[in-house]
Amino acid sequence: MRLADKVALITGGGTGIGRAIARVFFEQGARVAITGRRKEPLEETLSMLNPKGKKAILIQGDVSQSKDASRMIEETIKTFGRLNILVNNAGVVYKDGGIMECQEEGWDVTMDINVKGIYLMSKFSMPELLKSEGNIINIASIFGVLGCPWNIAYGASKGAVVNLTRSMALDLASRKVRVNCICPGLIDTPMYQGAVKKIGDPKEVERKVLKNYTLSGVGRPEDIAYAALYLASDEARWVTGVVLPVDGGFTAR
């Protein structure tokens, strides 16, 4: 049990990568709080975990809203008594478009959830993470280190997550709080499937994209979850400020 006696809060825990991280962390002994804006997916995730007693809970809320972010942290600590791990996974791909197509509304929504949400959740969790000498894992994207011409708001937001991770790691290292970041490639999630459909025929899009991968196929949510498990565990006690691509070799080209 690599996370025995740890308490983890995972934002965007209702589907995809967040759900996989919740499952893997739970299986490895962590007590888990999952959050999200939609209650039904959170309930589905909770039922999959099959929690006994109060080892897993759901908290509905929006990470981009200060009151919600503060409340979700408080409810986690009230239930479990502490917080050791924060996984900032909640994110959105709002509307596609380059600089000519991107609308102010889409820009604001993307930045609020993908960047401001991480800032708020990290800020409000800090008093407890300082006590526990805990750690934060931010989920960015390969488009945080590469250009993203089909959605400049998304690319800009994930680039911000990458540098926010590095800045927070430097800020908090002396206080023994680690901050790391995972940059997933294309992962088979509902968000990915929806984005592909917007671009064109899913099979054709995948064919064009996957030719740039060293390892074959689209990634699975579990691929990200196991990377997060390592970063969350005591095995990574000397790892901070890392930006880890889990992308089938995409960014190696």
C-alpha positions in Angstrom: 0.0 0.0 0.0 2.0 2.9 -1.3 -0.4 5.6 0.0 -1.5 4.0 3.3 -2.9 6.5 5.8 -2.7 9.3 3.2 -5.6 11.6 2.4 -6.0 12.7 -1.2 -8.3 15.3 -2.8 -8.7 14.9 -6.6 -10.5 17.6 -8.6 -12.4 16.5 -11.7 -12.8 13.1 -10.2 -16.0 12.1 -11.9 -14.6 10.9 -15.3 -11.5 10.1 -17.3 -8.1 10.8 -15.7 -9.6 12.0 -12.4 -11.6 8.8 -12.0 -8.6 6.6 -12.8 -6.4 8.5 -10.3 -9.1 8.2 -7.6 -9.3 4.4 -8.2 -5.6 3.8 -8.2 -5.0 6.0 -5.1 -7.9 4.2 -3.3 -6.5 0.8 -4.1 -3.2 1.9 -2.8 -4.6 2.7 0.6 -5.5 6.4 0.4 -8.7 8.0 1.7 -10.0 9.9 -1.2 -12.2 12.9 -1.8 -13.3 13.5 -5.4 -14.8 16.8 -6.6 -16.5 18.1 -9.7 -19.3 20.3 -11.0 -21.6 17.5 -11.9 -22.9 15.2 -9.2 -23.9 12.2 -11.3 -20.4 11.3 -12.6 -19.0 11.7 -9.1 -21.6 9.3 -7.8 -20.6 6.8 -10.5 -16.9 7.1 -9.5 -17.8 6.6 -5.8 -19.8 3.5 -6.5 -16.9 2.1 -8.5 -14.6 2.6 -5.6 -17.0 0.6 -3.4 -15.9 2.5 -0.3 -16.3 1.1 3.2 -17.3 3.6 5.9 -15.8 7.0 5.1 -12.7 6.1 3.1 -14.0 7.9 0.0 -16.4 10.9 -0.4 -17.7 13.2 -3.1 -17.9 17.0 -2.9 -19.7 18.9 -5.6 -18.3 22.3 -6.5 -16.5 24.5 -9.0 -12.7 24.9 -8.6 -12.9 28.4 -10.3 -15.1 29.7 -7.5 -13.3 30.9 -4.4 -16.1 29.8 -2.0 -16.4 26.4 -3.6 -12.7 25.8 -3.6 -12.4 26.8 0.1 -15.4 24.6 1.1 -14.1 21.5 -0.8 -10.8 21.7 1.1 -12.6 22.3 4.4 -15.0 19.3 3.9 -12.1 17.0 3.1 -10.3 17.9 6.2 -13.4 17.8 8.3 -14.1 14.2 7.1 -10.6 12.8 7.2 -8.8 15.0 9.7 -6.0 16.1 7.3 -4.8 16.5 3.7 -1.6 15.0 2.3 -2.1 15.1 -1.5 -3.9 17.5 -3.8 -4.4 16.5 -7.4 -5.4 19.5 -9.6 -7.0 17.5 -12.4 -10.1 19.5 -13.2 -9.9 21.1 -16.7 -11.9 22.1 -19.7 -11.5 22.3 -23.5 -14.1 25.0 -24.2 -14.2 26.1 -27.8 -11.7 25.4 -30.6 -10.1 28.2 -32.4 -6.9 30.1 -33.3 -6.4 33.7 -32.5 -9.0 34.8 -35.0 -11.7 32.4 -33.8 -11.1 32.4 -30.1 -13.8 34.4 -28.3 -13.4 36.3 -25.0 -15.9 34.1 -23.3 -14.1 30.9 -24.2 -10.8 32.4 -23.2 -12.1 33.4 -19.7 -13.8 30.1 -19.0 -10.7 28.1 -20.0 -8.4 30.3 -17.9 -10.8 30.3 -14.9 -11.0 26.5 -14.7 -7.6 25.4 -16.0 -5.4 28.0 -14.2 -7.4 29.9 -11.6 -8.8 26.7 -10.3 -5.4 25.3 -9.6 -4.3 28.6 -7.9 -7.4 28.6 -5.6 -7.3 24.9 -4.7 -3.6 25.1 -4.0 -3.8 28.3 -2.0 -6.6 27.0 0.3 -5.0 23.6 0.8 -1.7 25.1 1.8 -2.1 25.4 5.5 -2.9 21.7 5.8 -0.3 20.6 3.3 2.4 22.5 5.2 1.4 20.6 8.3 1.5 17.2 6.6 4.6 18.1 4.4 2.3 17.0 1.6 2.4 17.4 -2.2 0.5 18.7 -5.2 0.2 17.2 -8.6 -1.1 19.4 -11.4 -2.4 17.8 -14.6 -1.4 19.9 -17.6 -1.0 18.6 -21.2 1.6 18.1 -23.9 0.1 21.3 -25.3 1.5 23.0 -22.3 5.0 22.5 -23.7 4.1 22.5 -27.4 2.0 24.9 -29.5 -1.7 24.3 -29.8 -2.9 26.2 -32.9 -6.3 24.6 -33.0 -7.1 26.0 -29.5 -4.9 28.8 -28.3 -6.8 29.3 -25.0 -6.3 25.7 -24.1 -2.6 25.8 -25.0 -2.0 29.0 -23.1 -3.8 27.7 -20.0 -1.8 24.5 -20.0 1.5 26.4 -20.5 0.5 28.5 -17.5 0.0 25.3 -15.5 3.5 24.1 -16.4 5.2 27.3 -15.2 2.8 27.6 -12.2 4.0 24.2 -11.2 7.7 25.2 -11.4 7.1 28.5 -9.6 5.2 26.8 -6.8 7.8 24.1 -6.4 10.5 26.7 -5.9 8.3 28.7 -3.5 7.5 25.7 -1.3 10.6 23.5 -1.4 12.1 25.0 1.8 8.8 24.3 3.5 8.9 20.6 2.4 5.8 20.7 0.1 6.5 19.1 -3.3 4.8 20.3 -6.5 4.9 18.4 -9.7 3.1 18.3 -13.0 2.1 15.6 -15.5 1.6 16.4 -19.2 -0.6 13.7 -20.7 -0.7 13.1 -24.4 -3.9 12.0 -26.1 -5.8 9.9 -23.5 -9.0 8.1 -24.3 -11.4 10.1 -22.1 -14.8 11.7 -22.7 -13.1 15.0 -23.1 -10.7 13.7 -25.7 -13.5 11.9 -27.6 -15.6 15.2 -27.7 -12.6 17.2 -28.9 -11.8 14.8 -31.7 -15.4 14.8 -33.0 -15.2 18.6 -33.3 -12.1 18.4 -35.4 -13.3 15.9 -37.9 -13.8 12.2 -38.5 -12.5 10.5 -35.3 -10.7 7.7 -37.2 -9.0 10.0 -39.6 -8.0 12.4 -36.9 -6.5 9.6 -34.8 -4.6 8.2 -37.9 -3.0 11.6 -38.5 -2.1 12.2 -34.9 -0.9 8.8 -34.0 1.7 8.8 -36.7 3.6 11.2 -34.5 3.7 8.7 -31.5 6.6 6.5 -30.8 4.4 4.0 -28.9 1.3 2.9 -30.6 -2.3 3.8 -29.7 -4.0 6.4 -27.6 -3.2 6.4 -23.9 -5.4 5.2 -21.2 -6.4 7.1 -18.1 -4.6 4.5 -16.0 -1.3 5.5 -17.7 -1.6 8.9 -16.1 -2.9 7.5 -12.8 0.2 5.4 -12.2 2.5 8.3 -12.9 0.5 10.3 -10.4 0.8 7.5 -7.9 4.6 7.6 -8.1 4.7 11.4 -7.7 2.2 11.3 -4.8 4.1 8.5 -2.9 7.1 8.8 -0.5 9.2 7.2 -3.3 9.2 10.6 -4.9 10.4 12.4 -1.8 13.2 14.1 -3.7 11.2 15.0 -6.7 9.7 18.5 -7.1 9.2 20.9 -10.0 9.1 18.1 -12.5 7.1 18.4 -15.7 6.5 14.8 -16.8 5.2 14.0 -20.2 3.2 10.7 -20.4 2.6 10.8 -24.0 3.7 7.7 -25.9 6.9 9.5 -27.0 5.0 12.4 -28.7 7.2 15.2 -27.3 10.4 13.2 -27.9 10.2 13.9 -31.7 
